[in-house]
Amino acid sequence: MIVEVGAAHPLTELNPLWRRFHGIDRPTGPTAEEFLATLSELDIEPTTVRWRRQPEAEYATFAELTDVTRRRLCLPADAEPESATALRELGVDPDLPPDLGSSGRDLVTVSWLGRAGRLTAATRSTVPSLSRSLRVTSNPAGASNGSRRADGTVVEPARAVDVPLAVRLDFTEGKVWFVGGDEIMVVFSPEKIRDMGFKDITFLQ
């Protein structure tokens, strides 16, 4: 099993700006250390490699980064200049504007020997009552009869695919749920999964 996680929650990079503009001290976690501690509770002692991603531009322009960051900080449009100044003072390179809400540059690769397990997925078909299930249609060109090349020939017919919103992995040490969304959430408790709206008994057990 190989898992790559951020050293800290992606949005913690905005913490100094929340303090600067709103006087709010935001949480500093969750962190990779908490993930490792959870694995330890399951008697899993993984190999860890800590590394730093090379800087690269994640926005086309510094102005675009400034606009997105201002919105994330719940600031009005007229706070754009102050937001740009704050980003520069935070050390952001205008020539390589990063996404401060992504996984960050400090990463941890965690690996351990797995055991044969069973995979259970929750999709629209297996959890009909789940409002957040996801259906993806293979139809990027917008044509009702499928994707087409420039000359009009059909690459493949349009089709709908149920994509798992959540999966459960069963290991000897216990069960782990992975829930999709804006980010992947790792859940270790069936009670927490139930609280999130997953009611299917077979998926909880």
MODELLER restraints for C-alpha pairs under 7 A, 6 or more apart:
rsr = mdl.restraints
at = mdl.atoms
rsr.add(forms.Gaussian(group=physical.xy_distance, feature=features.Distance(at['CA:1:A'], at['CA:111:A']), mean=5.47, stdev=0.5))
rsr.add(forms.Gaussian(group=physical.xy_distance, feature=features.Distance(at['CA:1:A'], at['CA:112:A']), mean=5.43, stdev=0.5))
rsr.add(forms.Gaussian(group=physical.xy_distance, feature=features.Distance(at['CA:1:A'], at['CA:113:A']), mean=6.07, stdev=0.5))
rsr.add(forms.Gaussian(group=physical.xy_distance, feature=features.Distance(at['CA:1:A'], at['CA:114:A']), mean=5.57, stdev=0.5))
rsr.add(forms.Gaussian(group=physical.xy_distance, feature=features.Distance(at['CA:2:A'], at['CA:110:A']), mean=5.75, stdev=0.5))
rsr.add(forms.Gaussian(group=physical.xy_distance, feature=features.Distance(at['CA:2:A'], at['CA:111:A']), mean=4.33, stdev=0.5))
rsr.add(forms.Gaussian(group=physical.xy_distance, feature=features.Distance(at['CA:2:A'], at['CA:112:A']), mean=6.78, stdev=0.5))
rsr.add(forms.Gaussian(group=physical.xy_distance, feature=features.Distance(at['CA:3:A'], at['CA:109:A']), mean=5.83, stdev=0.5))
rsr.add(forms.Gaussian(group=physical.xy_distance, feature=features.Distance(at['CA:3:A'], at['CA:110:A']), mean=5.13, stdev=0.5))
rsr.add(forms.Gaussian(group=physical.xy_distance, feature=features.Distance(at['CA:3:A'], at['CA:111:A']), mean=6.24, stdev=0.5))
rsr.add(forms.Gaussian(group=physical.xy_distance, feature=features.Distance(at['CA:4:A'], at['CA:107:A']), mean=7.00, stdev=0.5))
rsr.add(forms.Gaussian(group=physical.xy_distance, feature=features.Distance(at['CA:4:A'], at['CA:108:A']), mean=5.78, stdev=0.5))
rsr.add(forms.Gaussian(group=physical.xy_distance, feature=features.Distance(at['CA:4:A'], at['CA:109:A']), mean=4.43, stdev=0.5))
rsr.add(forms.Gaussian(group=physical.xy_distance, feature=features.Distance(at['CA:4:A'], at['CA:110:A']), mean=6.14, stdev=0.5))
rsr.add(forms.Gaussian(group=physical.xy_distance, feature=features.Distance(at['CA:5:A'], at['CA:32:A']), mean=6.57, stdev=0.5))
rsr.add(forms.Gaussian(group=physical.xy_distance, feature=features.Distance(at['CA:5:A'], at['CA:107:A']), mean=5.84, stdev=0.5))
rsr.add(forms.Gaussian(group=physical.xy_distance, feature=features.Distance(at['CA:5:A'], at['CA:108:A']), mean=5.41, stdev=0.5))
rsr.add(forms.Gaussian(group=physical.xy_distance, feature=features.Distance(at['CA:5:A'], at['CA:109:A']), mean=6.48, stdev=0.5))
rsr.add(forms.Gaussian(group=physical.xy_distance, feature=features.Distance(at['CA:6:A'], at['CA:32:A']), mean=6.49, stdev=0.5))
rsr.add(forms.Gaussian(group=physical.xy_distance, feature=features.Distance(at['CA:6:A'], at['CA:103:A']), mean=5.39, stdev=0.5))
rsr.add(forms.Gaussian(group=physical.xy_distance, feature=features.Distance(at['CA:6:A'], at['CA:104:A']), mean=6.44, stdev=0.5))
rsr.add(forms.Gaussian(group=physical.xy_distance, feature=features.Distance(at['CA:6:A'], at['CA:106:A']), mean=6.16, stdev=0.5))
rsr.add(forms.Gaussian(group=physical.xy_distance, feature=features.Distance(at['CA:6:A'], at['CA:107:A']), mean=4.47, stdev=0.5))
rsr.add(forms.Gaussian(group=physical.xy_distance, feature=features.Distance(at['CA:6:A'], at['CA:108:A']), mean=6.06, stdev=0.5))
rsr.add(forms.Gaussian(group=physical.xy_distance, feature=features.Distance(at['CA:7:A'], at['CA:31:A']), mean=5.61, stdev=0.5))
rsr.add(forms.Gaussian(group=physical.xy_distance, feature=features.Distance(at['CA:7:A'], at['CA:32:A']), mean=4.90, stdev=0.5))
rsr.add(forms.Gaussian(group=physical.xy_distance, feature=features.Distance(at['CA:7:A'], at['CA:106:A']), mean=5.53, stdev=0.5))
rsr.add(forms.Gaussian(group=physical.xy_distance, feature=features.Distance(at['CA:7:A'], at['CA:107:A']), mean=5.08, stdev=0.5))
rsr.add(forms.Gaussian(group=physical.xy_distance, feature=features.Distance(at['CA:7:A'], at['CA:108:A']), mean=5.97, stdev=0.5))
rsr.add(forms.Gaussian(group=physical.xy_distance, feature=features.Distance(at['CA:8:A'], at['CA:29:A']), mean=5.88, stdev=0.5))
rsr.add(forms.Gaussian(group=physical.xy_distance, feature=features.Distance(at['CA:8:A'], at['CA:30:A']), mean=6.01, stdev=0.5))
rsr.add(forms.Gaussian(group=physical.xy_distance, feature=features.Distance(at['CA:8:A'], at['CA:31:A']), mean=4.13, stdev=0.5))
rsr.add(forms.Gaussian(group=physical.xy_distance, feature=features.Distance(at['CA:8:A'], at['CA:32:A']), mean=6.06, stdev=0.5))
rsr.add(forms.Gaussian(group=physical.xy_distance, feature=features.Distance(at['CA:9:A'], at['CA:29:A']), mean=5.66, stdev=0.5))
rsr.add(forms.Gaussian(group=physical.xy_distance, feature=features.Distance(at['CA:9:A'], at['CA:30:A']), mean=5.56, stdev=0.5))
rsr.add(forms.Gaussian(group=physical.xy_distance, feature=features.Distance(at['CA:9:A'], at['CA:31:A']), mean=6.08, stdev=0.5))
rsr.add(forms.Gaussian(group=physical.xy_distance, feature=features.Distance(at['CA:10:A'], at['CA:101:A']), mean=5.16, stdev=0.5))
rsr.add(forms.Gaussian(group=physical.xy_distance, feature=features.Distance(at['CA:10:A'], at['CA:102:A']), mean=5.16, stdev=0.5))
rsr.add(forms.Gaussian(group=physical.xy_distance, feature=features.Distance(at['CA:10:A'], at['CA:103:A']), mean=4.63, stdev=0.5))
rsr.add(forms.Gaussian(group=physical.xy_distance, feature=features.Distance(at['CA:10:A'], at['CA:104:A']), mean=5.71, stdev=0.5))
rsr.add(forms.Gaussian(group=physical.xy_distance, feature=features.Distance(at['CA:11:A'], at['CA:100:A']), mean=6.67, stdev=0.5))
rsr.add(forms.Gaussian(group=physical.xy_distance, feature=features.Distance(at['CA:11:A'], at['CA:101:A']), mean=4.81, stdev=0.5))
rsr.add(forms.Gaussian(group=physical.xy_distance, feature=features.Distance(at['CA:12:A'], at['CA:28:A']), mean=5.85, stdev=0.5))
rsr.add(forms.Gaussian(group=physical.xy_distance, feature=features.Distance(at['CA:13:A'], at['CA:100:A']), mean=5.86, stdev=0.5))
rsr.add(forms.Gaussian(group=physical.xy_distance, feature=features.Distance(at['CA:14:A'], at['CA:100:A']), mean=6.64, stdev=0.5))
rsr.add(forms.Gaussian(group=physical.xy_distance, feature=features.Distance(at['CA:15:A'], at['CA:25:A']), mean=6.83, stdev=0.5))
rsr.add(forms.Gaussian(group=physical.xy_distance, feature=features.Distance(at['CA:15:A'], at['CA:26:A']), mean=5.73, stdev=0.5))
rsr.add(forms.Gaussian(group=physical.xy_distance, feature=features.Distance(at['CA:18:A'], at['CA:24:A']), mean=5.64, stdev=0.5))
rsr.add(forms.Gaussian(group=physical.xy_distance, feature=features.Distance(at['CA:18:A'], at['CA:25:A']), mean=7.00, stdev=0.5))
rsr.add(forms.Gaussian(group=physical.xy_distance, feature=features.Distance(at['CA:18:A'], at['CA:73:A']), mean=6.65, stdev=0.5))
rsr.add(forms.Gaussian(group=physical.xy_distance, feature=features.Distance(at['CA:19:A'], at['CA:25:A']), mean=5.74, stdev=0.5))
rsr.add(forms.Gaussian(group=physical.xy_distance, feature=features.Distance(at['CA:39:A'], at['CA:45:A']), mean=6.95, stdev=0.5))
rsr.add(forms.Gaussian(group=physical.xy_distance, feature=features.Distance(at['CA:42:A'], at['CA:173:A']), mean=5.85, stdev=0.5))
rsr.add(forms.Gaussian(group=physical.xy_distance, feature=features.Distance(at['CA:46:A'], at['CA:110:A']), mean=6.21, stdev=0.5))
rsr.add(forms.Gaussian(group=physical.xy_distance, feature=features.Distance(at['CA:46:A'], at['CA:111:A']), mean=5.36, stdev=0.5))
rsr.add(forms.Gaussian(group=physical.xy_distance, feature=features.Distance(at['CA:46:A'], at['CA:112:A']), mean=4.69, stdev=0.5))
rsr.add(forms.Gaussian(group=physical.xy_distance, feature=features.Distance(at['CA:47:A'], at['CA:110:A']), mean=5.77, stdev=0.5))
rsr.add(forms.Gaussian(group=physical.xy_distance, feature=features.Distance(at['CA:47:A'], at['CA:111:A']), mean=5.29, stdev=0.5))
rsr.add(forms.Gaussian(group=physical.xy_distance, feature=features.Distance(at['CA:47:A'], at['CA:112:A']), mean=6.29, stdev=0.5))
rsr.add(forms.Gaussian(group=physical.xy_distance, feature=features.Distance(at['CA:48:A'], at['CA:108:A']), mean=6.58, stdev=0.5))
rsr.add(forms.Gaussian(group=physical.xy_distance, feature=features.Distance(at['CA:48:A'], at['CA:109:A']), mean=5.62, stdev=0.5))
rsr.add(forms.Gaussian(group=physical.xy_distance, feature=features.Distance(at['CA:48:A'], at['CA:110:A']), mean=4.66, stdev=0.5))
rsr.add(forms.Gaussian(group=physical.xy_distance, feature=features.Distance(at['CA:48:A'], at['CA:111:A']), mean=6.58, stdev=0.5))
rsr.add(forms.Gaussian(group=physical.xy_distance, feature=features.Distance(at['CA:49:A'], at['CA:108:A']), mean=5.63, stdev=0.5))
rsr.add(forms.Gaussian(group=physical.xy_distance, feature=features.Distance(at['CA:49:A'], at['CA:109:A']), mean=5.12, stdev=0.5))
rsr.add(forms.Gaussian(group=physical.xy_distance, feature=features.Distance(at['CA:49:A'], at['CA:110:A']), mean=6.65, stdev=0.5))
rsr.add(forms.Gaussian(group=physical.xy_distance, feature=features.Distance(at['CA:50:A'], at['CA:107:A']), mean=5.91, stdev=0.5))
rsr.add(forms.Gaussian(group=physical.xy_distance, feature=features.Distance(at['CA:50:A'], at['CA:108:A']), mean=4.49, stdev=0.5))
rsr.add(forms.Gaussian(group=physical.xy_distance, feature=features.Distance(at['CA:50:A'], at['CA:109:A']), mean=6.44, stdev=0.5))
rsr.add(forms.Gaussian(group=physical.xy_distance, feature=features.Distance(at['CA:51:A'], at['CA:106:A']), mean=6.07, stdev=0.5))
rsr.add(forms.Gaussian(group=physical.xy_distance, feature=features.Distance(at['CA:51:A'], at['CA:107:A']), mean=5.48, stdev=0.5))
rsr.add(forms.Gaussian(group=physical.xy_distance, feature=features.Distance(at['CA:51:A'], at['CA:108:A']), mean=6.30, stdev=0.5))
rsr.add(forms.Gaussian(group=physical.xy_distance, feature=features.Distance(at['CA:52:A'], at['CA:105:A']), mean=5.24, stdev=0.5))
rsr.add(forms.Gaussian(group=physical.xy_distance, feature=features.Distance(at['CA:52:A'], at['CA:106:A']), mean=4.58, stdev=0.5))
rsr.add(forms.Gaussian(group=physical.xy_distance, feature=features.Distance(at['CA:52:A'], at['CA:107:A']), mean=5.95, stdev=0.5))
rsr.add(forms.Gaussian(group=physical.xy_distance, feature=features.Distance(at['CA:53:A'], at['CA:105:A']), mean=4.65, stdev=0.5))
rsr.add(forms.Gaussian(group=physical.xy_distance, feature=features.Distance(at['CA:53:A'], at['CA:106:A']), mean=6.46, stdev=0.5))
rsr.add(forms.Gaussian(group=physical.xy_distance, feature=features.Distance(at['CA:56:A'], at['CA:96:A']), mean=5.55, stdev=0.5))
rsr.add(forms.Gaussian(group=physical.xy_distance, feature=features.Distance(at['CA:56:A'], at['CA:98:A']), mean=6.84, stdev=0.5))
rsr.add(forms.Gaussian(group=physical.xy_distance, feature=features.Distance(at['CA:57:A'], at['CA:96:A']), mean=4.14, stdev=0.5))
rsr.add(forms.Gaussian(group=physical.xy_distance, feature=features.Distance(at['CA:57:A'], at['CA:97:A']), mean=4.98, stdev=0.5))
rsr.add(forms.Gaussian(group=physical.xy_distance, feature=features.Distance(at['CA:57:A'], at['CA:98:A']), mean=5.62, stdev=0.5))
rsr.add(forms.Gaussian(group=physical.xy_distance, feature=features.Distance(at['CA:58:A'], at['CA:97:A']), mean=5.94, stdev=0.5))
rsr.add(forms.Gaussian(group=physical.xy_distance, feature=features.Distance(at['CA:58:A'], at['CA:98:A']), mean=4.90, stdev=0.5))
rsr.add(forms.Gaussian(group=physical.xy_distance, feature=features.Distance(at['CA:58:A'], at['CA:99:A']), mean=5.74, stdev=0.5))
rsr.add(forms.Gaussian(group=physical.xy_distance, feature=features.Distance(at['CA:59:A'], at['CA:65:A']), mean=6.09, stdev=0.5))
rsr.add(forms.Gaussian(group=physical.xy_distance, feature=features.Distance(at['CA:59:A'], at['CA:97:A']), mean=5.70, stdev=0.5))
rsr.add(forms.Gaussian(group=physical.xy_distance, feature=features.Distance(at['CA:59:A'], at['CA:98:A']), mean=6.52, stdev=0.5))
rsr.add(forms.Gaussian(group=physical.xy_distance, feature=features.Distance(at['CA:59:A'], at['CA:99:A']), mean=7.00, stdev=0.5))
rsr.add(forms.Gaussian(group=physical.xy_distance, feature=features.Distance(at['CA:61:A'], at['CA:97:A']), mean=6.79, stdev=0.5))
rsr.add(forms.Gaussian(group=physical.xy_distance, feature=features.Distance(at['CA:62:A'], at['CA:94:A']), mean=5.18, stdev=0.5))
rsr.add(forms.Gaussian(group=physical.xy_distance, feature=features.Distance(at['CA:62:A'], at['CA:97:A']), mean=5.51, stdev=0.5))
rsr.add(forms.Gaussian(group=physical.xy_distance, feature=features.Distance(at['CA:65:A'], at['CA:97:A']), mean=6.41, stdev=0.5))
rsr.add(forms.Gaussian(group=physical.xy_distance, feature=features.Distance(at['CA:66:A'], at['CA:80:A']), mean=6.88, stdev=0.5))
rsr.add(forms.Gaussian(group=physical.xy_distance, feature=features.Distance(at['CA:66:A'], at['CA:83:A']), mean=6.26, stdev=0.5))
rsr.add(forms.Gaussian(group=physical.xy_distance, feature=features.Distance(at['CA:66:A'], at['CA:84:A']), mean=5.63, stdev=0.5))
rsr.add(forms.Gaussian(group=physical.xy_distance, feature=features.Distance(at['CA:67:A'], at['CA:80:A']), mean=6.78, stdev=0.5))
rsr.add(forms.Gaussian(group=physical.xy_distance, feature=features.Distance(at['CA:70:A'], at['CA:80:A']), mean=6.69, stdev=0.5))
rsr.add(forms.Gaussian(group=physical.xy_distance, feature=features.Distance(at['CA:70:A'], at['CA:83:A']), mean=6.12, stdev=0.5))
rsr.add(forms.Gaussian(group=physical.xy_distance, feature=features.Distance(at['CA:115:A'], at['CA:171:A']), mean=6.55, stdev=0.5))
rsr.add(forms.Gaussian(group=physical.xy_distance, feature=features.Distance(at['CA:117:A'], at['CA:169:A']), mean=6.57, stdev=0.5))
rsr.add(forms.Gaussian(group=physical.xy_distance, feature=features.Distance(at['CA:117:A'], at['CA:170:A']), mean=5.10, stdev=0.5))
rsr.add(forms.Gaussian(group=physical.xy_distance, feature=features.Distance(at['CA:117:A'], at['CA:171:A']), mean=5.24, stdev=0.5))
rsr.add(forms.Gaussian(group=physical.xy_distance, feature=features.Distance(at['CA:118:A'], at['CA:169:A']), mean=5.89, stdev=0.5))
rsr.add(forms.Gaussian(group=physical.xy_distance, feature=features.Distance(at['CA:118:A'], at['CA:170:A']), mean=5.24, stdev=0.5))
rsr.add(forms.Gaussian(group=physical.xy_distance, feature=features.Distance(at['CA:119:A'], at['CA:167:A']), mean=6.82, stdev=0.5))
rsr.add(forms.Gaussian(group=physical.xy_distance, feature=features.Distance(at['CA:119:A'], at['CA:168:A']), mean=5.74, stdev=0.5))
rsr.add(forms.Gaussian(group=physical.xy_distance, feature=features.Distance(at['CA:119:A'], at['CA:169:A']), mean=4.93, stdev=0.5))
rsr.add(forms.Gaussian(group=physical.xy_distance, feature=features.Distance(at['CA:119:A'], at['CA:170:A']), mean=6.62, stdev=0.5))
rsr.add(forms.Gaussian(group=physical.xy_distance, feature=features.Distance(at['CA:120:A'], at['CA:167:A']), mean=5.51, stdev=0.5))
rsr.add(forms.Gaussian(group=physical.xy_distance, feature=features.Distance(at['CA:120:A'], at['CA:168:A']), mean=5.02, stdev=0.5))
rsr.add(forms.Gaussian(group=physical.xy_distance, feature=features.Distance(at['CA:120:A'], at['CA:169:A']), mean=6.65, stdev=0.5))
rsr.add(forms.Gaussian(group=physical.xy_distance, feature=features.Distance(at['CA:120:A'], at['CA:203:A']), mean=7.00, stdev=0.5))
rsr.add(forms.Gaussian(group=physical.xy_distance, feature=features.Distance(at['CA:121:A'], at['CA:164:A']), mean=5.65, stdev=0.5))
rsr.add(forms.Gaussian(group=physical.xy_distance, feature=features.Distance(at['CA:121:A'], at['CA:166:A']), mean=5.86, stdev=0.5))
rsr.add(forms.Gaussian(group=physical.xy_distance, feature=features.Distance(at['CA:121:A'], at['CA:167:A']), mean=4.19, stdev=0.5))
rsr.add(forms.Gaussian(group=physical.xy_distance, feature=features.Distance(at['CA:121:A'], at['CA:168:A']), mean=6.26, stdev=0.5))
rsr.add(forms.Gaussian(group=physical.xy_distance, feature=features.Distance(at['CA:122:A'], at['CA:164:A']), mean=5.35, stdev=0.5))
rsr.add(forms.Gaussian(group=physical.xy_distance, feature=features.Distance(at['CA:122:A'], at['CA:165:A']), mean=5.95, stdev=0.5))
rsr.add(forms.Gaussian(group=physical.xy_distance, feature=features.Distance(at['CA:122:A'], at['CA:166:A']), mean=5.24, stdev=0.5))
rsr.add(forms.Gaussian(group=physical.xy_distance, feature=features.Distance(at['CA:122:A'], at['CA:167:A']), mean=6.02, stdev=0.5))
rsr.add(forms.Gaussian(group=physical.xy_distance, feature=features.Distance(at['CA:123:A'], at['CA:133:A']), mean=5.77, stdev=0.5))
rsr.add(forms.Gaussian(group=physical.xy_distance, feature=features.Distance(at['CA:123:A'], at['CA:162:A']), mean=6.00, stdev=0.5))
rsr.add(forms.Gaussian(group=physical.xy_distance, feature=features.Distance(at['CA:123:A'], at['CA:163:A']), mean=6.14, stdev=0.5))
rsr.add(forms.Gaussian(group=physical.xy_distance, feature=features.Distance(at['CA:123:A'], at['CA:164:A']), mean=4.63, stdev=0.5))
rsr.add(forms.Gaussian(group=physical.xy_distance, feature=features.Distance(at['CA:123:A'], at['CA:165:A']), mean=5.86, stdev=0.5))
rsr.add(forms.Gaussian(group=physical.xy_distance, feature=features.Distance(at['CA:124:A'], at['CA:133:A']), mean=5.20, stdev=0.5))
rsr.add(forms.Gaussian(group=physical.xy_distance, feature=features.Distance(at['CA:124:A'], at['CA:134:A']), mean=6.76, stdev=0.5))
rsr.add(forms.Gaussian(group=physical.xy_distance, feature=features.Distance(at['CA:124:A'], at['CA:162:A']), mean=6.34, stdev=0.5))
rsr.add(forms.Gaussian(group=physical.xy_distance, feature=features.Distance(at['CA:127:A'], at['CA:200:A']), mean=6.54, stdev=0.5))
rsr.add(forms.Gaussian(group=physical.xy_distance, feature=features.Distance(at['CA:130:A'], at['CA:197:A']), mean=6.83, stdev=0.5))
rsr.add(forms.Gaussian(group=physical.xy_distance, feature=features.Distance(at['CA:130:A'], at['CA:198:A']), mean=6.74, stdev=0.5))
rsr.add(forms.Gaussian(group=physical.xy_distance, feature=features.Distance(at['CA:133:A'], at['CA:165:A']), mean=5.56, stdev=0.5))
rsr.add(forms.Gaussian(group=physical.xy_distance, feature=features.Distance(at['CA:134:A'], at['CA:162:A']), mean=6.37, stdev=0.5))
rsr.add(forms.Gaussian(group=physical.xy_distance, feature=features.Distance(at['CA:134:A'], at['CA:163:A']), mean=5.74, stdev=0.5))
rsr.add(forms.Gaussian(group=physical.xy_distance, feature=features.Distance(at['CA:134:A'], at['CA:165:A']), mean=6.22, stdev=0.5))
rsr.add(forms.Gaussian(group=physical.xy_distance, feature=features.Distance(at['CA:135:A'], at['CA:160:A']), mean=6.63, stdev=0.5))
rsr.add(forms.Gaussian(group=physical.xy_distance, feature=features.Distance(at['CA:135:A'], at['CA:161:A']), mean=5.81, stdev=0.5))
rsr.add(forms.Gaussian(group=physical.xy_distance, feature=features.Distance(at['CA:135:A'], at['CA:162:A']), mean=4.74, stdev=0.5))
rsr.add(forms.Gaussian(group=physical.xy_distance, feature=features.Distance(at['CA:135:A'], at['CA:163:A']), mean=5.90, stdev=0.5))
rsr.add(forms.Gaussian(group=physical.xy_distance, feature=features.Distance(at['CA:136:A'], at['CA:160:A']), mean=5.70, stdev=0.5))
rsr.add(forms.Gaussian(group=physical.xy_distance, feature=features.Distance(at['CA:136:A'], at['CA:161:A']), mean=5.32, stdev=0.5))
rsr.add(forms.Gaussian(group=physical.xy_distance, feature=features.Distance(at['CA:136:A'], at['CA:162:A']), mean=6.41, stdev=0.5))
rsr.add(forms.Gaussian(group=physical.xy_distance, feature=features.Distance(at['CA:136:A'], at['CA:163:A']), mean=6.72, stdev=0.5))
rsr.add(forms.Gaussian(group=physical.xy_distance, feature=features.Distance(at['CA:137:A'], at['CA:158:A']), mean=6.93, stdev=0.5))
rsr.add(forms.Gaussian(group=physical.xy_distance, feature=features.Distance(at['CA:137:A'], at['CA:159:A']), mean=5.67, stdev=0.5))
rsr.add(forms.Gaussian(group=physical.xy_distance, feature=features.Distance(at['CA:137:A'], at['CA:160:A']), mean=4.29, stdev=0.5))
rsr.add(forms.Gaussian(group=physical.xy_distance, feature=features.Distance(at['CA:137:A'], at['CA:161:A']), mean=6.21, stdev=0.5))
rsr.add(forms.Gaussian(group=physical.xy_distance, feature=features.Distance(at['CA:138:A'], at['CA:158:A']), mean=5.43, stdev=0.5))
rsr.add(forms.Gaussian(group=physical.xy_distance, feature=features.Distance(at['CA:138:A'], at['CA:159:A']), mean=5.42, stdev=0.5))
rsr.add(forms.Gaussian(group=physical.xy_distance, feature=features.Distance(at['CA:138:A'], at['CA:160:A']), mean=6.27, stdev=0.5))
rsr.add(forms.Gaussian(group=physical.xy_distance, feature=features.Distance(at['CA:139:A'], at['CA:146:A']), mean=5.37, stdev=0.5))
rsr.add(forms.Gaussian(group=physical.xy_distance, feature=features.Distance(at['CA:139:A'], at['CA:147:A']), mean=5.46, stdev=0.5))
rsr.add(forms.Gaussian(group=physical.xy_distance, feature=features.Distance(at['CA:139:A'], at['CA:158:A']), mean=5.42, stdev=0.5))
rsr.add(forms.Gaussian(group=physical.xy_distance, feature=features.Distance(at['CA:140:A'], at['CA:147:A']), mean=6.36, stdev=0.5))
rsr.add(forms.Gaussian(group=physical.xy_distance, feature=features.Distance(at['CA:141:A'], at['CA:147:A']), mean=5.52, stdev=0.5))
rsr.add(forms.Gaussian(group=physical.xy_distance, feature=features.Distance(at['CA:141:A'], at['CA:148:A']), mean=6.88, stdev=0.5))
rsr.add(forms.Gaussian(group=physical.xy_distance, feature=features.Distance(at['CA:144:A'], at['CA:158:A']), mean=6.81, stdev=0.5))
rsr.add(forms.Gaussian(group=physical.xy_distance, feature=features.Distance(at['CA:145:A'], at['CA:157:A']), mean=5.82, stdev=0.5))
rsr.add(forms.Gaussian(group=physical.xy_distance, feature=features.Distance(at['CA:145:A'], at['CA:158:A']), mean=5.53, stdev=0.5))
rsr.add(forms.Gaussian(group=physical.xy_distance, feature=features.Distance(at['CA:146:A'], at['CA:154:A']), mean=6.46, stdev=0.5))
rsr.add(forms.Gaussian(group=physical.xy_distance, feature=features.Distance(at['CA:146:A'], at['CA:156:A']), mean=5.78, stdev=0.5))
rsr.add(forms.Gaussian(group=physical.xy_distance, feature=features.Distance(at['CA:146:A'], at['CA:157:A']), mean=4.20, stdev=0.5))
rsr.add(forms.Gaussian(group=physical.xy_distance, feature=features.Distance(at['CA:146:A'], at['CA:158:A']), mean=3.88, stdev=0.5))
rsr.add(forms.Gaussian(group=physical.xy_distance, feature=features.Distance(at['CA:147:A'], at['CA:154:A']), mean=5.73, stdev=0.5))
rsr.add(forms.Gaussian(group=physical.xy_distance, feature=features.Distance(at['CA:147:A'], at['CA:155:A']), mean=5.40, stdev=0.5))
rsr.add(forms.Gaussian(group=physical.xy_distance, feature=features.Distance(at['CA:147:A'], at['CA:156:A']), mean=5.71, stdev=0.5))
rsr.add(forms.Gaussian(group=physical.xy_distance, feature=features.Distance(at['CA:147:A'], at['CA:157:A']), mean=6.56, stdev=0.5))
rsr.add(forms.Gaussian(group=physical.xy_distance, feature=features.Distance(at['CA:147:A'], at['CA:158:A']), mean=6.74, stdev=0.5))
rsr.add(forms.Gaussian(group=physical.xy_distance, feature=features.Distance(at['CA:148:A'], at['CA:154:A']), mean=4.31, stdev=0.5))
rsr.add(forms.Gaussian(group=physical.xy_distance, feature=features.Distance(at['CA:148:A'], at['CA:155:A']), mean=5.26, stdev=0.5))
rsr.add(forms.Gaussian(group=physical.xy_distance, feature=features.Distance(at['CA:149:A'], at['CA:155:A']), mean=6.43, stdev=0.5))
rsr.add(forms.Gaussian(group=physical.xy_distance, feature=features.Distance(at['CA:165:A'], at['CA:179:A']), mean=6.07, stdev=0.5))
rsr.add(forms.Gaussian(group=physical.xy_distance, feature=features.Distance(at['CA:165:A'], at['CA:180:A']), mean=5.24, stdev=0.5))
rsr.add(forms.Gaussian(group=physical.xy_distance, feature=features.Distance(at['CA:166:A'], at['CA:177:A']), mean=6.85, stdev=0.5))
rsr.add(forms.Gaussian(group=physical.xy_distance, feature=features.Distance(at['CA:166:A'], at['CA:178:A']), mean=5.45, stdev=0.5))
rsr.add(forms.Gaussian(group=physical.xy_distance, feature=features.Distance(at['CA:166:A'], at['CA:179:A']), mean=4.27, stdev=0.5))
rsr.add(forms.Gaussian(group=physical.xy_distance, feature=features.Distance(at['CA:166:A'], at['CA:180:A']), mean=5.86, stdev=0.5))
rsr.add(forms.Gaussian(group=physical.xy_distance, feature=features.Distance(at['CA:167:A'], at['CA:177:A']), mean=5.67, stdev=0.5))
rsr.add(forms.Gaussian(group=physical.xy_distance, feature=features.Distance(at['CA:167:A'], at['CA:178:A']), mean=5.35, stdev=0.5))
rsr.add(forms.Gaussian(group=physical.xy_distance, feature=features.Distance(at['CA:167:A'], at['CA:179:A']), mean=6.69, stdev=0.5))
rsr.add(forms.Gaussian(group=physical.xy_distance, feature=features.Distance(at['CA:168:A'], at['CA:175:A']), mean=6.75, stdev=0.5))
rsr.add(forms.Gaussian(group=physical.xy_distance, feature=features.Distance(at['CA:168:A'], at['CA:176:A']), mean=5.66, stdev=0.5))
rsr.add(forms.Gaussian(group=physical.xy_distance, feature=features.Distance(at['CA:168:A'], at['CA:177:A']), mean=4.35, stdev=0.5))
rsr.add(forms.Gaussian(group=physical.xy_distance, feature=features.Distance(at['CA:168:A'], at['CA:178:A']), mean=6.39, stdev=0.5))
rsr.add(forms.Gaussian(group=physical.xy_distance, feature=features.Distance(at['CA:169:A'], at['CA:175:A']), mean=5.74, stdev=0.5))
rsr.add(forms.Gaussian(group=physical.xy_distance, feature=features.Distance(at['CA:169:A'], at['CA:176:A']), mean=5.31, stdev=0.5))
rsr.add(forms.Gaussian(group=physical.xy_distance, feature=features.Distance(at['CA:169:A'], at['CA:177:A']), mean=6.36, stdev=0.5))
rsr.add(forms.Gaussian(group=physical.xy_distance, feature=features.Distance(at['CA:170:A'], at['CA:176:A']), mean=6.61, stdev=0.5))
rsr.add(forms.Gaussian(group=physical.xy_distance, feature=features.Distance(at['CA:175:A'], at['CA:188:A']), mean=6.60, stdev=0.5))
rsr.add(forms.Gaussian(group=physical.xy_distance, feature=features.Distance(at['CA:176:A'], at['CA:187:A']), mean=6.01, stdev=0.5))
rsr.add(forms.Gaussian(group=physical.xy_distance, feature=features.Distance(at['CA:176:A'], at['CA:188:A']), mean=5.02, stdev=0.5))
rsr.add(forms.Gaussian(group=physical.xy_distance, feature=features.Distance(at['CA:177:A'], at['CA:186:A']), mean=5.84, stdev=0.5))
rsr.add(forms.Gaussian(group=physical.xy_distance, feature=features.Distance(at['CA:177:A'], at['CA:187:A']), mean=5.00, stdev=0.5))
rsr.add(forms.Gaussian(group=physical.xy_distance, feature=features.Distance(at['CA:177:A'], at['CA:188:A']), mean=6.30, stdev=0.5))
rsr.add(forms.Gaussian(group=physical.xy_distance, feature=features.Distance(at['CA:178:A'], at['CA:184:A']), mean=6.50, stdev=0.5))
rsr.add(forms.Gaussian(group=physical.xy_distance, feature=features.Distance(at['CA:178:A'], at['CA:185:A']), mean=5.68, stdev=0.5))
rsr.add(forms.Gaussian(group=physical.xy_distance, feature=features.Distance(at['CA:178:A'], at['CA:186:A']), mean=4.77, stdev=0.5))
rsr.add(forms.Gaussian(group=physical.xy_distance, feature=features.Distance(at['CA:178:A'], at['CA:187:A']), mean=6.28, stdev=0.5))
rsr.add(forms.Gaussian(group=physical.xy_distance, feature=features.Distance(at['CA:179:A'], at['CA:185:A']), mean=5.07, stdev=0.5))
rsr.add(forms.Gaussian(group=physical.xy_distance, feature=features.Distance(at['CA:179:A'], at['CA:186:A']), mean=6.51, stdev=0.5))
rsr.add(forms.Gaussian(group=physical.xy_distance, feature=features.Distance(at['CA:190:A'], at['CA:204:A']), mean=5.48, stdev=0.5))
